[in-house]
Amino acid sequence: MLLIQVLWGLAQWALGMTAQTHLGAVGVLLLLVIGASIRARHTRLAVGAAVLFALLMTQA
């Protein structure tokens, strides 16, 4: 269980660094919205933010 949490934390950190490098604050904000909406069980918001994030990553 601890290993899964550590790996999840490392994955979030790596994805955040990638988004910050390529997209700046907008990418980090979209990742934050995705994470918060998944935890709050707002799937429409999570899907919308994920689509925007994917579109921005293809443009970067």
VMD Tcl script that builds the backbone (N, CA, C; Angstrom):
set m [mol new atoms 180]
animate dup $m
set s [atomselect $m all]
$s set {name element resname resid chain x y z} {
  {N N MET 1 A 0.832 -1.193 0.000}
  {CA C MET 1 A 0.000 0.000 0.000}
  {C C MET 1 A 0.869 1.246 0.000}
  {N N LEU 2 A 1.907 1.247 0.804}
  {CA C LEU 2 A 2.798 2.396 0.858}
  {C C LEU 2 A 3.525 2.587 -0.463}
  {N N LEU 3 A 3.908 1.492 -1.090}
  {CA C LEU 3 A 4.600 1.569 -2.374}
  {C C LEU 3 A 3.700 2.183 -3.438}
  {N N ILE 4 A 2.426 1.833 -3.421}
  {CA C ILE 4 A 1.487 2.401 -4.391}
  {C C ILE 4 A 1.353 3.905 -4.181}
  {N N GLN 5 A 1.276 4.341 -2.931}
  {CA C GLN 5 A 1.159 5.769 -2.647}
  {C C GLN 5 A 2.415 6.516 -3.056}
  {N N VAL 6 A 3.573 5.933 -2.825}
  {CA C VAL 6 A 4.828 6.576 -3.214}
  {C C VAL 6 A 4.916 6.673 -4.732}
  {N N LEU 7 A 4.570 5.599 -5.424}
  {CA C LEU 7 A 4.605 5.618 -6.888}
  {C C LEU 7 A 3.602 6.617 -7.451}
  {N N TRP 8 A 2.428 6.707 -6.847}
  {CA C TRP 8 A 1.423 7.668 -7.284}
  {C C TRP 8 A 1.929 9.098 -7.079}
  {N N GLY 9 A 2.562 9.358 -5.956}
  {CA C GLY 9 A 3.127 10.673 -5.693}
  {C C GLY 9 A 4.221 11.032 -6.685}
  {N N LEU 10 A 5.080 10.082 -7.005}
  {CA C LEU 10 A 6.133 10.332 -8.000}
  {C C LEU 10 A 5.547 10.579 -9.384}
  {N N ALA 11 A 4.512 9.850 -9.733}
  {CA C ALA 11 A 3.869 10.055 -11.034}
  {C C ALA 11 A 3.231 11.437 -11.112}
  {N N GLN 12 A 2.586 11.862 -10.038}
  {CA C GLN 12 A 1.985 13.190 -10.014}
  {C C GLN 12 A 3.051 14.273 -10.114}
  {N N TRP 13 A 4.152 14.088 -9.422}
  {CA C TRP 13 A 5.233 15.064 -9.461}
  {C C TRP 13 A 5.830 15.155 -10.869}
  {N N ALA 14 A 6.068 13.999 -11.494}
  {CA C ALA 14 A 6.660 13.986 -12.830}
  {C C ALA 14 A 5.715 14.615 -13.852}
  {N N LEU 15 A 4.431 14.301 -13.757}
  {CA C LEU 15 A 3.469 14.875 -14.680}
  {C C LEU 15 A 3.339 16.380 -14.461}
  {N N GLY 16 A 3.377 16.800 -13.212}
  {CA C GLY 16 A 3.331 18.227 -12.904}
  {C C GLY 16 A 4.533 18.976 -13.437}
  {N N MET 17 A 5.709 18.385 -13.316}
  {CA C MET 17 A 6.918 19.024 -13.843}
  {C C MET 17 A 6.874 19.110 -15.367}
  {N N THR 18 A 6.371 18.064 -16.011}
  {CA C THR 18 A 6.243 18.080 -17.463}
  {C C THR 18 A 5.266 19.159 -17.908}
  {N N ALA 19 A 4.143 19.234 -17.227}
  {CA C ALA 19 A 3.139 20.245 -17.582}
  {C C ALA 19 A 3.670 21.644 -17.337}
  {N N GLN 20 A 4.394 21.829 -16.256}
  {CA C GLN 20 A 4.925 23.156 -15.948}
  {C C GLN 20 A 5.986 23.566 -16.956}
  {N N THR 21 A 6.779 22.618 -17.419}
  {CA C THR 21 A 7.824 22.923 -18.381}
  {C C THR 21 A 7.227 23.312 -19.727}
  {N N HIS 22 A 6.242 22.563 -20.188}
  {CA C HIS 22 A 5.689 22.796 -21.517}
  {C C HIS 22 A 4.568 23.826 -21.544}
  {N N LEU 23 A 3.748 23.841 -20.527}
  {CA C LEU 23 A 2.539 24.656 -20.571}
  {C C LEU 23 A 2.500 25.780 -19.545}
  {N N GLY 24 A 3.402 25.779 -18.615}
  {CA C GLY 24 A 3.402 26.812 -17.595}
  {C C GLY 24 A 2.299 26.614 -16.577}
  {N N ALA 25 A 1.754 27.698 -16.095}
  {CA C ALA 25 A 0.766 27.660 -15.018}
  {C C ALA 25 A -0.554 27.047 -15.473}
  {N N VAL 26 A -0.892 27.182 -16.744}
  {CA C VAL 26 A -2.163 26.650 -17.239}
  {C C VAL 26 A -2.172 25.119 -17.138}
  {N N GLY 27 A -1.078 24.484 -17.502}
  {CA C GLY 27 A -1.004 23.028 -17.418}
  {C C GLY 27 A -1.097 22.531 -15.989}
  {N N VAL 28 A -0.407 23.207 -15.088}
  {CA C VAL 28 A -0.466 22.821 -13.673}
  {C C VAL 28 A -1.873 23.029 -13.127}
  {N N LEU 29 A -2.521 24.115 -13.512}
  {CA C LEU 29 A -3.884 24.377 -13.066}
  {C C LEU 29 A -4.849 23.312 -13.592}
  {N N LEU 30 A -4.681 22.906 -14.847}
  {CA C LEU 30 A -5.544 21.851 -15.392}
  {C C LEU 30 A -5.326 20.529 -14.671}
  {N N LEU 31 A -4.086 20.202 -14.345}
  {CA C LEU 31 A -3.832 18.978 -13.583}
  {C C LEU 31 A -4.471 19.046 -12.202}
  {N N LEU 32 A -4.409 20.205 -11.581}
  {CA C LEU 32 A -5.035 20.390 -10.273}
  {C C LEU 32 A -6.547 20.225 -10.368}
  {N N VAL 33 A -7.154 20.776 -11.407}
  {CA C VAL 33 A -8.597 20.652 -11.604}
  {C C VAL 33 A -8.977 19.192 -11.851}
  {N N ILE 34 A -8.172 18.479 -12.640}
  {CA C ILE 34 A -8.454 17.070 -12.899}
  {C C ILE 34 A -8.423 16.277 -11.591}
  {N N GLY 35 A -7.375 16.473 -10.804}
  {CA C GLY 35 A -7.255 15.740 -9.541}
  {C C GLY 35 A -8.368 16.066 -8.565}
  {N N ALA 36 A -8.685 17.348 -8.435}
  {CA C ALA 36 A -9.723 17.750 -7.489}
  {C C ALA 36 A -11.098 17.263 -7.928}
  {N N SER 37 A -11.362 17.298 -9.222}
  {CA C SER 37 A -12.690 16.876 -9.679}
  {C C SER 37 A -12.853 15.361 -9.601}
  {N N ILE 38 A -11.785 14.609 -9.771}
  {CA C ILE 38 A -11.878 13.162 -9.599}
  {C C ILE 38 A -12.160 12.830 -8.143}
  {N N ARG 39 A -11.472 13.509 -7.236}
  {CA C ARG 39 A -11.702 13.243 -5.810}
  {C C ARG 39 A -13.105 13.652 -5.380}
  {N N ALA 40 A -13.645 14.708 -6.013}
  {CA C ALA 40 A -14.991 15.167 -5.677}
  {C C ALA 40 A -16.063 14.443 -6.491}
  {N N ARG 41 A -15.650 13.508 -7.339}
  {CA C ARG 41 A -16.545 12.699 -8.169}
  {C C ARG 41 A -17.357 13.528 -9.153}
  {N N HIS 42 A -16.726 14.571 -9.708}
  {CA C HIS 42 A -17.324 15.365 -10.774}
  {C C HIS 42 A -16.674 14.929 -12.081}
  {N N THR 43 A -17.242 13.901 -12.681}
  {CA C THR 43 A -16.591 13.301 -13.844}
  {C C THR 43 A -16.636 14.202 -15.067}
  {N N ARG 44 A -17.688 14.980 -15.241}
  {CA C ARG 44 A -17.752 15.873 -16.408}
  {C C ARG 44 A -16.636 16.904 -16.360}
  {N N LEU 45 A -16.408 17.472 -15.197}
  {CA C LEU 45 A -15.339 18.450 -15.054}
  {C C LEU 45 A -13.982 17.805 -15.281}
  {N N ALA 46 A -13.802 16.604 -14.762}
  {CA C ALA 46 A -12.526 15.900 -14.946}
  {C C ALA 46 A -12.276 15.585 -16.413}
  {N N VAL 47 A -13.302 15.129 -17.113}
  {CA C VAL 47 A -13.150 14.804 -18.535}
  {C C VAL 47 A -12.879 16.067 -19.342}
  {N N GLY 48 A -13.591 17.126 -19.053}
  {CA C GLY 48 A -13.361 18.388 -19.765}
  {C C GLY 48 A -11.951 18.918 -19.563}
  {N N ALA 49 A -11.487 18.877 -18.329}
  {CA C ALA 49 A -10.133 19.354 -18.049}
  {C C ALA 49 A -9.091 18.441 -18.685}
  {N N ALA 50 A -9.347 17.146 -18.702}
  {CA C ALA 50 A -8.407 16.208 -19.326}
  {C C ALA 50 A -8.339 16.424 -20.833}
  {N N VAL 51 A -9.470 16.701 -21.450}
  {CA C VAL 51 A -9.476 16.977 -22.889}
  {C C VAL 51 A -8.713 18.259 -23.189}
  {N N LEU 52 A -8.956 19.295 -22.404}
  {CA C LEU 52 A -8.205 20.542 -22.596}
  {C C LEU 52 A -6.706 20.329 -22.388}
  {N N PHE 53 A -6.358 19.554 -21.381}
  {CA C PHE 53 A -4.951 19.275 -21.120}
  {C C PHE 53 A -4.330 18.525 -22.296}
  {N N ALA 54 A -5.048 17.537 -22.820}
  {CA C ALA 54 A -4.536 16.778 -23.959}
  {C C ALA 54 A -4.375 17.674 -25.180}
  {N N LEU 55 A -5.328 18.545 -25.426}
  {CA C LEU 55 A -5.216 19.476 -26.557}
  {C C LEU 55 A -4.027 20.416 -26.405}
  {N N LEU 56 A -3.829 20.918 -25.192}
  {CA C LEU 56 A -2.691 21.809 -24.962}
  {C C LEU 56 A -1.358 21.068 -25.094}
  {N N MET 57 A -1.328 19.813 -24.667}
  {CA C MET 57 A -0.085 19.034 -24.787}
  {C C MET 57 A 0.238 18.739 -26.244}
  {N N THR 58 A -0.766 18.580 -27.098}
  {CA C THR 58 A -0.484 18.340 -28.509}
  {C C THR 58 A 0.034 19.598 -29.186}
  {N N GLN 59 A -0.325 20.749 -28.660}
  {CA C GLN 59 A 0.138 22.005 -29.230}
  {C C GLN 59 A 1.520 22.408 -28.733}
  {N N ALA 60 A 1.931 21.857 -27.594}
  {CA C ALA 60 A 3.223 22.250 -26.997}
  {C C ALA 60 A 4.393 21.627 -27.708}
}
mol reanalyze $m
mol bondsrecalc $m
mol representation Tube
mol addrep $m
